[in-house]
């Protein structure tokens, strides 16, 4: 069982002599620290989703095709993926706080630069830098949770974080749509810059160190690579990693394609798109809370994950049939319903894959978190341009990508994790024969 050298006082985390993670002091992190971690996990959807209603406008303003502008999403996503590979091992060596603060400062500067990008190519470059820096918040938030929690408690906390961070995708497109009423797409990045500054100040003031010196790893790049190689050699960990990454790719196919599908194909306004996007996010958050409050502790995490993957697959198949004309011409409402079901099922898939994978890695939470995040964002980055491969006037590629990712995710879960043979994994210890 891992140890935690922290206690909390009015939301602050301060160091003391190490004690088992199961100790009550380690579990009561305080509401403020929980909100800070939620804010860090909310940063990626804020960076992505607040910008989504502006994608058609950016296409015209920078005189670039839709496929090129979608690369601004891909660049940010790829940056977040690659940045985690650097920041995760750094946080295992130097602690969580210092790499996080450095990353947040660079994120603020890169976001401000996006607001003044003169061309699509420049915007893509700044979005890449924004993603590289923003990776610090993603990977370290997960590592902090692993520092403080274990087992079922960790799964519950990830569901709580989903509630907090889930507010971001609900309000982000709404905010983006309203910003476009009073200014152009550059104003979206001005607002993101302000949010980044505020979050940086909150992290500096209220989030203390959660990894005491005696639990840090020595060594440089070579040691980090050996640690990651050992994690990847764990078949079950690799299975959860790939399952989560492919499920995220199905989600990101929706994120990348939905502005064009809803607005260009079905003629909805940016405000209507924002409302539908928010409704889908509410579904994801609600199911995440059902997972954390009702299912965790009563149903095995593997079983809940399997249900989520099955629902995602069925929803993706229904979307493919509708968008390909198998049911004749369908309107926005049936498509929106299919997307709502698919998004909601992510509330079962995402927290449980993270918890199940991190249960196996108490010795290298930062590196494990980096691999989980990197896989998700890299696969998502590949999925993003594929949804627009047939142009802006068909939703079939989106549905094909989602169905393919759902099938592969379920195959990885069943083929690599083999949940019926590895009950120990859900208890927080590596399964025999992994």
JOQUICOR-V302706 format. One record per residue. N is the residue number from 1. RES is the residue in one letter. SS is DSSP state (A for helix, B for strand, O for the rest). PSI is psi as a letter, one per 20 degrees, with the letter a starting at -180 (* if undefined). OMEGA is omega in radians with two decimals (999 if undefined). Layout:
n=N res=RES ss=SS psi=PSI omega=OMEGA
n=N res=RES ss=SS psi=PSI omega=OMEGA
This chain:
n=1 res=X ss=O psi=p omega=-3.12
n=2 res=X ss=O psi=r omega=3.14
n=3 res=X ss=B psi=q omega=3.08
n=4 res=X ss=B psi=p omega=-3.14
n=5 res=X ss=B psi=k omega=-3.04
n=6 res=X ss=B psi=q omega=2.85
n=7 res=X ss=B psi=r omega=-3.09
n=8 res=X ss=B psi=q omega=3.07
n=9 res=X ss=B psi=o omega=-3.13
n=10 res=X ss=O psi=l omega=3.06
n=11 res=X ss=O psi=i omega=3.13
n=12 res=X ss=B psi=q omega=3.02
n=13 res=X ss=B psi=p omega=-3.14
n=14 res=X ss=B psi=q omega=-3.06
n=15 res=X ss=B psi=q omega=2.98
n=16 res=X ss=B psi=a omega=-3.12
n=17 res=X ss=B psi=q omega=-3.08
n=18 res=X ss=B psi=q omega=3.01
n=19 res=X ss=B psi=r omega=-3.11
n=20 res=X ss=B psi=q omega=-3.11
n=21 res=X ss=O psi=h omega=-3.11
n=22 res=X ss=O psi=i omega=-3.13
n=23 res=X ss=O psi=q omega=-3.08
n=24 res=X ss=A psi=h omega=-3.14
n=25 res=X ss=A psi=h omega=-3.13
n=26 res=X ss=A psi=h omega=-3.06
n=27 res=X ss=A psi=h omega=-3.12
n=28 res=X ss=O psi=n omega=-3.09
n=29 res=X ss=O psi=i omega=3.12
n=30 res=X ss=O psi=q omega=-3.09
n=31 res=X ss=A psi=h omega=-3.08
n=32 res=X ss=A psi=g omega=3.12
n=33 res=X ss=A psi=h omega=3.08
n=34 res=X ss=A psi=g omega=3.12
n=35 res=X ss=A psi=h omega=3.11
n=36 res=X ss=A psi=g omega=3.11
n=37 res=X ss=A psi=h omega=3.06
n=38 res=X ss=A psi=h omega=3.09
n=39 res=X ss=A psi=h omega=3.13
n=40 res=X ss=A psi=g omega=3.10
n=41 res=X ss=A psi=i omega=3.11
n=42 res=X ss=A psi=i omega=-3.06
n=43 res=X ss=A psi=g omega=3.11
n=44 res=X ss=A psi=g omega=3.10
n=45 res=X ss=A psi=h omega=3.05
n=46 res=X ss=A psi=g omega=-3.11
n=47 res=X ss=A psi=h omega=-3.12
n=48 res=X ss=A psi=g omega=-2.86
n=49 res=X ss=A psi=h omega=3.10
n=50 res=X ss=A psi=h omega=-3.10
n=51 res=X ss=A psi=i omega=-3.01
n=52 res=X ss=A psi=g omega=-3.12
n=53 res=X ss=O psi=i omega=-3.10
n=54 res=X ss=O psi=i omega=-3.05
n=55 res=X ss=A psi=g omega=3.10
n=56 res=X ss=A psi=h omega=3.13
n=57 res=X ss=A psi=g omega=3.12
n=58 res=X ss=A psi=h omega=3.11
n=59 res=X ss=A psi=g omega=3.12
n=60 res=X ss=A psi=g omega=-3.06
n=61 res=X ss=A psi=h omega=-3.11
n=62 res=X ss=O psi=j omega=3.08
n=63 res=X ss=O psi=l omega=-3.12
n=64 res=X ss=O psi=q omega=3.11
n=65 res=X ss=O psi=r omega=-3.10
n=66 res=X ss=A psi=h omega=-3.13
n=67 res=X ss=A psi=h omega=3.11
n=68 res=X ss=A psi=g omega=-3.14
n=69 res=X ss=A psi=h omega=3.07
n=70 res=X ss=A psi=h omega=3.07
n=71 res=X ss=A psi=i omega=3.04
n=72 res=X ss=A psi=h omega=3.01
n=73 res=X ss=A psi=g omega=-3.13
n=74 res=X ss=A psi=g omega=-3.12
n=75 res=X ss=A psi=g omega=3.12
n=76 res=X ss=A psi=g omega=-3.13
n=77 res=X ss=A psi=g omega=3.12
n=78 res=X ss=A psi=h omega=3.08
n=79 res=X ss=A psi=g omega=3.10
n=80 res=X ss=A psi=h omega=3.12
n=81 res=X ss=A psi=g omega=-3.08
n=82 res=X ss=A psi=h omega=3.13
n=83 res=X ss=A psi=h omega=-3.13
n=84 res=X ss=A psi=h omega=3.11
n=85 res=X ss=A psi=h omega=3.11
n=86 res=X ss=A psi=g omega=-3.02
n=87 res=X ss=A psi=h omega=-3.12
n=88 res=X ss=A psi=g omega=3.08
n=89 res=X ss=A psi=h omega=3.08
n=90 res=X ss=A psi=g omega=-3.10
n=91 res=X ss=A psi=h omega=3.04
n=92 res=X ss=A psi=h omega=-3.09
n=93 res=X ss=A psi=g omega=-3.02
n=94 res=X ss=A psi=j omega=-3.09
n=95 res=X ss=O psi=r omega=-3.03
n=96 res=X ss=A psi=h omega=-2.91
n=97 res=X ss=A psi=g omega=-3.04
n=98 res=X ss=A psi=g omega=3.09
n=99 res=X ss=A psi=h omega=3.14
n=100 res=X ss=A psi=g omega=-3.12
n=101 res=X ss=A psi=g omega=3.10
n=102 res=X ss=A psi=g omega=3.12
n=103 res=X ss=A psi=h omega=-3.13
n=104 res=X ss=A psi=h omega=3.13
n=105 res=X ss=A psi=g omega=3.13
n=106 res=X ss=A psi=h omega=3.10
n=107 res=X ss=A psi=g omega=-3.14
n=108 res=X ss=A psi=g omega=-3.12
n=109 res=X ss=A psi=g omega=-3.13
n=110 res=X ss=A psi=h omega=3.14
n=111 res=X ss=A psi=g omega=3.08
n=112 res=X ss=A psi=h omega=3.13
n=113 res=X ss=A psi=h omega=3.12
n=114 res=X ss=A psi=h omega=-3.10
n=115 res=X ss=O psi=i omega=-3.07
n=116 res=X ss=O psi=j omega=-3.11
n=117 res=X ss=O psi=p omega=-3.09
n=118 res=X ss=O psi=h omega=-3.09
n=119 res=X ss=O psi=r omega=3.11
n=120 res=X ss=A psi=h omega=-3.13
n=121 res=X ss=A psi=g omega=3.10
n=122 res=X ss=A psi=g omega=3.12
n=123 res=X ss=A psi=g omega=3.10
n=124 res=X ss=A psi=g omega=3.13
n=125 res=X ss=A psi=g omega=3.14
n=126 res=X ss=A psi=h omega=3.09
n=127 res=X ss=A psi=h omega=3.06
n=128 res=X ss=A psi=g omega=3.12
n=129 res=X ss=A psi=h omega=3.10
n=130 res=X ss=A psi=g omega=3.12
n=131 res=X ss=A psi=g omega=3.12
n=132 res=X ss=A psi=g omega=-3.12
n=133 res=X ss=A psi=h omega=-3.13
n=134 res=X ss=A psi=i omega=3.12
n=135 res=X ss=A psi=h omega=-3.11
n=136 res=X ss=A psi=g omega=-3.13
n=137 res=X ss=A psi=h omega=-3.10
n=138 res=X ss=A psi=g omega=-2.99
n=139 res=X ss=A psi=h omega=-3.08
n=140 res=X ss=A psi=h omega=3.07
n=141 res=X ss=A psi=g omega=3.11
n=142 res=X ss=A psi=g omega=-3.13
n=143 res=X ss=A psi=h omega=3.10
n=144 res=X ss=A psi=g omega=3.09
n=145 res=X ss=A psi=g omega=3.13
n=146 res=X ss=A psi=h omega=3.07
n=147 res=X ss=A psi=h omega=-2.95
n=148 res=X ss=A psi=i omega=-3.01
n=149 res=X ss=O psi=r omega=3.08
n=150 res=X ss=O psi=q omega=3.00
n=151 res=X ss=A psi=b omega=-3.11
n=152 res=X ss=A psi=h omega=3.12
n=153 res=X ss=A psi=h omega=3.12
n=154 res=X ss=A psi=g omega=3.10
n=155 res=X ss=A psi=g omega=3.11
n=156 res=X ss=A psi=g omega=-3.11
n=157 res=X ss=A psi=h omega=3.07
n=158 res=X ss=A psi=h omega=3.08
n=159 res=X ss=A psi=h omega=3.06
n=160 res=X ss=A psi=g omega=3.08
n=161 res=X ss=A psi=h omega=3.11
n=162 res=X ss=A psi=h omega=3.08
n=163 res=X ss=A psi=g omega=-3.10
n=164 res=X ss=A psi=g omega=-3.10
n=165 res=X ss=A psi=h omega=3.13
n=166 res=X ss=A psi=i omega=3.07
n=167 res=X ss=A psi=h omega=-3.08
n=168 res=X ss=A psi=g omega=3.13
n=169 res=X ss=A psi=i omega=3.08
n=170 res=X ss=A psi=g omega=-3.04
n=171 res=X ss=A psi=h omega=-3.04
n=172 res=X ss=A psi=g omega=3.11
n=173 res=X ss=A psi=h omega=3.08
n=174 res=X ss=A psi=g omega=3.10
n=175 res=X ss=A psi=g omega=3.13
n=176 res=X ss=A psi=g omega=3.12
n=177 res=X ss=A psi=h omega=3.12
n=178 res=X ss=A psi=h omega=3.09
n=179 res=X ss=A psi=h omega=-3.13
n=180 res=X ss=A psi=i omega=3.06
n=181 res=X ss=A psi=h omega=-3.02
n=182 res=X ss=A psi=i omega=-3.14
n=183 res=X ss=O psi=a omega=-3.12
n=184 res=X ss=O psi=a omega=-3.05
n=185 res=X ss=O psi=h omega=3.14
n=186 res=X ss=A psi=h omega=3.11
n=187 res=X ss=A psi=h omega=3.09
n=188 res=X ss=A psi=g omega=-3.13
n=189 res=X ss=A psi=h omega=3.03
n=190 res=X ss=A psi=g omega=3.13
n=191 res=X ss=A psi=g omega=3.10
n=192 res=X ss=A psi=h omega=3.10
n=193 res=X ss=A psi=g omega=3.12
n=194 res=X ss=A psi=g omega=3.11
n=195 res=X ss=A psi=g omega=3.12
n=196 res=X ss=A psi=g omega=3.11
n=197 res=X ss=A psi=g omega=-3.12
n=198 res=X ss=A psi=g omega=-3.14
n=199 res=X ss=A psi=h omega=3.08
n=200 res=X ss=A psi=g omega=3.12
n=201 res=X ss=A psi=h omega=3.13
n=202 res=X ss=A psi=g omega=3.11
n=203 res=X ss=A psi=g omega=-3.13
n=204 res=X ss=A psi=h omega=-3.06
n=205 res=X ss=A psi=h omega=-2.89
n=206 res=X ss=A psi=i omega=-3.10
n=207 res=X ss=O psi=o omega=3.12
n=208 res=X ss=O psi=a omega=-3.12
n=209 res=X ss=O psi=p omega=3.13
n=210 res=X ss=O psi=i omega=3.13
n=211 res=X ss=O psi=n omega=-3.11
n=212 res=X ss=O psi=q omega=-3.05
n=213 res=X ss=A psi=h omega=-3.08
n=214 res=X ss=A psi=i omega=3.13
n=215 res=X ss=A psi=j omega=-3.13
n=216 res=X ss=O psi=q omega=-3.12
n=217 res=X ss=O psi=p omega=2.99
n=218 res=X ss=O psi=r omega=3.10
n=219 res=X ss=O psi=r omega=-3.07
n=220 res=X ss=O psi=b omega=-3.07
n=221 res=X ss=A psi=h omega=-3.12
n=222 res=X ss=A psi=g omega=3.12
n=223 res=X ss=A psi=g omega=3.12
n=224 res=X ss=A psi=g omega=3.13
n=225 res=X ss=A psi=h omega=3.11
n=226 res=X ss=A psi=h omega=3.11
n=227 res=X ss=A psi=g omega=3.14
n=228 res=X ss=A psi=h omega=3.10
n=229 res=X ss=A psi=g omega=3.09
n=230 res=X ss=A psi=h omega=3.10
n=231 res=X ss=A psi=g omega=-3.13
n=232 res=X ss=A psi=h omega=3.11
n=233 res=X ss=A psi=i omega=3.08
n=234 res=X ss=O psi=o omega=-3.05
n=235 res=X ss=A psi=g omega=-3.08
n=236 res=X ss=A psi=g omega=3.08
n=237 res=X ss=A psi=g omega=3.13
n=238 res=X ss=A psi=h omega=3.11
n=239 res=X ss=A psi=g omega=3.10
n=240 res=X ss=A psi=h omega=3.13
n=241 res=X ss=A psi=g omega=-3.14
n=242 res=X ss=A psi=h omega=3.10
n=243 res=X ss=A psi=g omega=3.12
n=244 res=X ss=A psi=h omega=3.14
n=245 res=X ss=A psi=g omega=-3.14
n=246 res=X ss=A psi=h omega=3.05
n=247 res=X ss=A psi=g omega=3.10
n=248 res=X ss=A psi=h omega=3.12
n=249 res=X ss=A psi=h omega=3.06
n=250 res=X ss=A psi=h omega=3.08
n=251 res=X ss=A psi=g omega=-3.08
n=252 res=X ss=A psi=h omega=3.02
n=253 res=X ss=A psi=g omega=3.05
n=254 res=X ss=A psi=g omega=-3.10
n=255 res=X ss=A psi=g omega=-3.07
n=256 res=X ss=A psi=h omega=-3.03
n=257 res=X ss=A psi=h omega=-2.96
n=258 res=X ss=A psi=h omega=3.11
n=259 res=X ss=A psi=h omega=-3.14
n=260 res=X ss=A psi=h omega=3.14
n=261 res=X ss=A psi=g omega=-3.05
n=262 res=X ss=A psi=g omega=-3.02
n=263 res=X ss=A psi=g omega=-3.05
n=264 res=X ss=A psi=g omega=-3.08
n=265 res=X ss=A psi=g omega=-3.06
n=266 res=X ss=O psi=j omega=2.96
n=267 res=X ss=O psi=k omega=3.13
n=268 res=X ss=O psi=q omega=3.10
n=269 res=X ss=O psi=r omega=3.06
n=270 res=X ss=A psi=h omega=3.14
n=271 res=X ss=A psi=g omega=3.08
n=272 res=X ss=A psi=g omega=3.07
n=273 res=X ss=A psi=g omega=-3.12
n=274 res=X ss=A psi=h omega=3.13
n=275 res=X ss=A psi=g omega=3.12
n=276 res=X ss=A psi=g omega=3.12
n=277 res=X ss=A psi=g omega=3.10
n=278 res=X ss=A psi=h omega=3.11
n=279 res=X ss=A psi=g omega=3.10
n=280 res=X ss=A psi=h omega=3.12
n=281 res=X ss=A psi=h omega=3.06
n=282 res=X ss=A psi=g omega=3.09
n=283 res=X ss=A psi=g omega=3.11
n=284 res=X ss=A psi=g omega=-3.12
n=285 res=X ss=A psi=g omega=-3.10
n=286 res=X ss=A psi=g omega=3.13
n=287 res=X ss=A psi=h omega=3.06
n=288 res=X ss=A psi=h omega=3.10
n=289 res=X ss=A psi=h omega=3.03
n=290 res=X ss=A psi=g omega=3.09
n=291 res=X ss=A psi=g omega=-3.06
n=292 res=X ss=A psi=h omega=-3.04
n=293 res=X ss=A psi=h omega=-3.02
n=294 res=X ss=A psi=g omega=-3.01
n=295 res=X ss=A psi=g omega=-3.10
n=296 res=X ss=B psi=p omega=-3.09
n=297 res=X ss=O psi=h omega=3.10
n=298 res=X ss=O psi=h omega=3.12
n=299 res=X ss=B psi=q omega=3.13
n=300 res=X ss=O psi=q omega=-3.14
n=301 res=X ss=A psi=h omega=3.12
n=302 res=X ss=A psi=g omega=-3.13
n=303 res=X ss=A psi=g omega=3.10
n=304 res=X ss=A psi=h omega=3.10
n=305 res=X ss=A psi=g omega=3.12
n=306 res=X ss=A psi=g omega=3.07
n=307 res=X ss=A psi=g omega=-3.12
n=308 res=X ss=A psi=g omega=-3.13
n=309 res=X ss=A psi=h omega=3.11
n=310 res=X ss=A psi=g omega=3.13
n=311 res=X ss=A psi=g omega=3.10
n=312 res=X ss=A psi=g omega=-3.13
n=313 res=X ss=A psi=g omega=-3.14
n=314 res=X ss=A psi=g omega=3.13
n=315 res=X ss=A psi=g omega=3.14
n=316 res=X ss=A psi=h omega=3.10
n=317 res=X ss=A psi=g omega=3.11
n=318 res=X ss=A psi=h omega=3.12
n=319 res=X ss=A psi=h omega=3.12
n=320 res=X ss=A psi=g omega=3.13
n=321 res=X ss=A psi=g omega=-3.13
n=322 res=X ss=A psi=g omega=-3.07
n=323 res=X ss=A psi=h omega=3.13
n=324 res=X ss=O psi=i omega=3.09
n=325 res=X ss=O psi=j omega=-3.13
n=326 res=X ss=O psi=h omega=3.12
n=327 res=X ss=O psi=j omega=-3.05
n=328 res=X ss=O psi=a omega=-3.14
n=329 res=X ss=O psi=p omega=3.12
n=330 res=X ss=O psi=q omega=-3.14
n=331 res=X ss=O psi=a omega=-3.07
n=332 res=X ss=A psi=h omega=-3.03
n=333 res=X ss=A psi=g omega=3.11
n=334 res=X ss=A psi=h omega=3.11
n=335 res=X ss=A psi=g omega=3.14
n=336 res=X ss=A psi=h omega=3.12
n=337 res=X ss=A psi=g omega=3.10
n=338 res=X ss=A psi=g omega=3.11
n=339 res=X ss=A psi=h omega=3.13
n=340 res=X ss=A psi=g omega=3.13
n=341 res=X ss=A psi=g omega=-3.14
n=342 res=X ss=A psi=g omega=3.14
n=343 res=X ss=A psi=g omega=-3.09
n=344 res=X ss=A psi=h omega=-3.13
n=345 res=X ss=A psi=h omega=3.06
n=346 res=X ss=A psi=h omega=3.09
n=347 res=X ss=A psi=i omega=3.01
n=348 res=X ss=A psi=h omega=-3.03
n=349 res=X ss=A psi=g omega=-2.94
n=350 res=X ss=A psi=g omega=-3.12
n=351 res=X ss=A psi=h omega=-3.08
n=352 res=X ss=A psi=h omega=3.07
n=353 res=X ss=A psi=g omega=3.10
n=354 res=X ss=A psi=g omega=-3.09
n=355 res=X ss=A psi=g omega=-3.11
n=356 res=X ss=A psi=h omega=3.12
n=357 res=X ss=A psi=g omega=-3.08
n=358 res=X ss=A psi=h omega=3.06
n=359 res=X ss=O psi=h omega=-3.08
n=360 res=X ss=O psi=i omega=-2.95
n=361 res=X ss=O psi=l omega=3.12
n=362 res=X ss=O psi=i omega=-3.07
n=363 res=X ss=O psi=i omega=-3.06
n=364 res=X ss=O psi=m omega=-3.05
n=365 res=X ss=A psi=h omega=-3.12
n=366 res=X ss=A psi=g omega=3.14
n=367 res=X ss=A psi=g omega=3.12
n=368 res=X ss=A psi=g omega=3.10
n=369 res=X ss=A psi=h omega=3.12
n=370 res=X ss=A psi=g omega=3.13
n=371 res=X ss=A psi=g omega=3.10
n=372 res=X ss=A psi=g omega=-3.10
n=373 res=X ss=A psi=g omega=-3.12
n=374 res=X ss=A psi=g omega=3.13
n=375 res=X ss=A psi=g omega=-3.13
n=376 res=X ss=A psi=g omega=-3.05
n=377 res=X ss=A psi=h omega=3.11
n=378 res=X ss=A psi=g omega=3.12
n=379 res=X ss=A psi=h omega=3.07
n=380 res=X ss=A psi=h omega=3.12
n=381 res=X ss=A psi=h omega=3.08
n=382 res=X ss=A psi=h omega=-3.10
n=383 res=X ss=A psi=h omega=-3.02
n=384 res=X ss=A psi=g omega=-3.12
n=385 res=X ss=A psi=h omega=-3.11
n=386 res=X ss=A psi=h omega=-3.09
n=387 res=X ss=O psi=i omega=3.14
n=388 res=X ss=O psi=j omega=-3.01
n=389 res=X ss=O psi=h omega=-3.13
n=390 res=X ss=O psi=j omega=3.12
n=391 res=X ss=O psi=a omega=-3.01
n=392 res=X ss=O psi=i omega=-2.96
n=393 res=X ss=O psi=j omega=3.05
n=394 res=X ss=O psi=q omega=3.13
n=395 res=X ss=O psi=j omega=-3.10
n=396 res=X ss=A psi=g omega=3.13
n=397 res=X ss=A psi=h omega=3.09
n=398 res=X ss=A psi=g omega=-3.11
n=399 res=X ss=A psi=h omega=3.12
n=400 res=X ss=A psi=g omega=3.12
n=401 res=X ss=A psi=g omega=-3.12
n=402 res=X ss=A psi=g omega=-3.13
n=403 res=X ss=A psi=g omega=3.12
n=404 res=X ss=A psi=g omega=3.14
n=405 res=X ss=A psi=h omega=3.14
n=406 res=X ss=A psi=g omega=3.13
n=407 res=X ss=A psi=g omega=-3.13
n=408 res=X ss=A psi=h omega=3.12
n=409 res=X ss=A psi=g omega=3.13
n=410 res=X ss=A psi=h omega=3.11
n=411 res=X ss=A psi=g omega=3.10
n=412 res=X ss=A psi=g omega=-3.14
n=413 res=X ss=A psi=g omega=-3.10
n=414 res=X ss=A psi=h omega=-3.05
n=415 res=X ss=A psi=h omega=-3.07
n=416 res=X ss=A psi=g omega=-3.10
n=417 res=X ss=A psi=h omega=3.12
n=418 res=X ss=O psi=m omega=-2.96
n=419 res=X ss=A psi=h omega=3.14
n=420 res=X ss=A psi=i omega=-3.12
n=421 res=X ss=A psi=i omega=-3.01
n=422 res=X ss=O psi=m omega=3.11
n=423 res=X ss=A psi=h omega=-3.13
n=424 res=X ss=A psi=h omega=-3.11
n=425 res=X ss=A psi=h omega=-3.13
n=426 res=X ss=A psi=i omega=3.09
n=427 res=X ss=O psi=i omega=3.05
n=428 res=X ss=O psi=j omega=3.13
n=429 res=X ss=O psi=q omega=-3.12
n=430 res=X ss=O psi=q omega=3.14
n=431 res=X ss=O psi=q omega=3.08
n=432 res=X ss=O psi=p omega=3.10
n=433 res=X ss=O psi=j omega=-3.12
n=434 res=X ss=O psi=* omega=999
